[in-house]
Amino acid sequence: MHHRGYLPVGLLLCWLVAVTPAQAAPPLEAAFIEDLQRLEARLQGGEPAAVEERALAQARRLAGGNAADRWARALYLQLAAGAASRQGEPARAADLLAEARRLDGLEAAQHDRWLHDEARLRLAAGERELGSELLAQWLSRHPGEPGDHWRLTRALAELERWEAAATWLDQALAATPRPDPRQQALAAAVLRRAGREEEALSLLTAGLADSRDPAHWREAAALAQRAGEPGRAAAIWEAGWRAGVLTGSEALRRRIELHLAGGTPARAAEQLAAALASGALDDDEANRRLLAQAWERARDRERALAAWQAVAELSEKGEDWQRLGRLAHAWGRDALAERALAQAGQHPAP
């Protein structure tokens, strides 16, 4: 398998040597064909520096010649580009292909082959602006492979050109029935930044069942919240917890908070009460307050009043006693309301 910055030379050079009349390329002298083949063999044999030096020397010697010389020069430049890419120099390789593409009389199909290779090399070199421009130009004339659309989508995303990235992403997704996790993450990010959050959420949740990546589950839950679907966020987190993907005390507390925000406060309270009893979460004031809020939202009067009383006794804050008093009064527990309000008077606000 070639490194992503490599330029595959062999098959292309075979095509160049075996030119058909329909391709309308000038015929090459036998000496040039033999020299190109020898250089290609040396390149495949691991001599990229020597091949690049020889190919560039030949290209310079052929400058300013006739149509056949220009064609031979283009082939030497292409071979030099392949050698440069083998040496881990994709930018230099791309420059050489660009020079070859600019030669007069180049056949259109070959021009586009080098355009495609140059675009890929520009992107491998980190030249995202030019690389994405060249690849989009090539794709405007060719259907391309799914990898081309994904490559262009990623480049545009890295340039933060979200609308353009989303346009190419649609084509990438259409050609990829089952995106891999990396593609799925890219697609969700692009759709989200392009303002298509519901599509991003659908894409993320579609692959959750097969994912063991906690970040995937966390992102899906966060996206559901941002889309104004807290109940869906809670359901996603709950599924991730039950699947054993989301673990630990922080994930447990987040699970509880999402149930509280998502309209299932009784479940949040039950989970928090169990966590405090087992020691899975610290039995501190913050968690006791969250438990009281959960029981209150669940309208479980006895548990809510008991929980708020525990909070007030722990915090010794007048505002907590006042809250207990107001709830007790609203729920017809007058004796408790009087005791709570009396305690509030003994613990004035600081």
Residue, then its C-alpha position, 0 to 999 in steps of 0.5 A: m500500500h502506498h503512503r498517502g503522499y506517494l504518486p503511483v507511477g507504474l500503471l500510469l507510465c505503462w499507459l503513457v508508453a502504450v499510447t493509442p491513436a485515439q489518445a493523440a500523443p506524439p510518438l516517442e523515440a525508442a531511446f526515450i521509451e527505454d530510458l523511461q522504463r529503466l528509470e521506472a524500474r530504478l524507482q521501483g527498486g528504491e533509488p528515488a533520489a537518483v531517478e529524480e536527478r536523471a529525470l529532471a536533467q532530461a526534462r531540462r534538456l528537452a525544454g523548447g523542443n518540438a511536440a514529441d520533445r514536449w511530450a517526453r519532457a512531460l513524462y520525465l517531469q511526471l517520473a521526477a514527481g513520482a520520485a519526489s513523492r517517494q522521498g516524502e516531498p509531496a509539495r515538490a512532487a505536486d509542483l513537478l506535476a503542475e509543470a507537466r500539466r502546463l506543457d502545450g499539446l497535452e492530451a486532455a485525459q492525461h492532463d486530468r490524471w495529473l490534475h487529480d494526482e496533483a490535488r491529492l499531493r497538495l492535500a498531503a502536503g497541507e496545501r488545503e486551499l489549492g488542493s481542494e480547489l484542484l480536486a473540486q475542479w477534477l470532480s466537476r469533470h469526473p465522478g470520482e471514487p468515494g475517497d475523493h469526495w471524503r478527501l475534499t470534504r475533510a479539506l474543506a472542513e479543515l478550512e472551516r468552509w462548512e457549507a461547501a464541505a456539506t455539499w461534497l459530504d452529501q455525495a460522499l455519503a451517497a456513495t458510502p452506505r456504511p461510513d466508518p467511525r472516522q468518516q461518521a465523526l467527520a460527517a457529523a461535525v460538518l453537518r452540525r457546523a453547517g446548521r443541519e443538526e438533525e441530520a448530524l444527530s440521525l447519522l450519529t445515532a445510526g451508528l451507536a449500536d456498533s460503537r464502543d467509543p465513549a466520545h461517539w456516545r457523548e457527542a450524540a447526547a450533546l448534539a441531541q441537547r443542542a437540538g432541543e431534545p433533552g429527552r433524547a439526550a437522556a435516552i442516548w446516555e442511558a443506553g450508553w451506560r447500560a451498554g457499558v460504554l459510558t462508565g465512572s462517577e462523572a458519567l454516572r452524574r451526567r446520566i442523572e443530570l440528563h434524566l433530570a433535564g430530559g423530563t424523567p426526574a423520578r428516574a434521576a432521583e432513583q439513580l442518584a439515591a442508589a448512587l449515594a447509598s452505594g458510595a458510587l457518588d459522594d454524599d455531599e451537599a451538591n449531590r444532596r441538593l440535586l437529589a432534592q431537586a429531582w424528587e421535587r420535580a418528580r412531585d414525590r412529596e414525601r421524598a422531596l420534603a425529606a430530601w430538602q430537610a436533609v439539605a437544609e440540615l447539612s447546609e444550615k442556610g436560611e434559603d434552604w429552610q425557606r424552600l422547605g417551608r414553602l414546599a411544605h406549606a404548598w403541599g399541606r404539611d403545615a407543621l413542617a412548614e412552621r418548623a422550617l420557617a422558624q429555622a430559616g429565621q435562625h439562619p439568616a442569609p449572609 
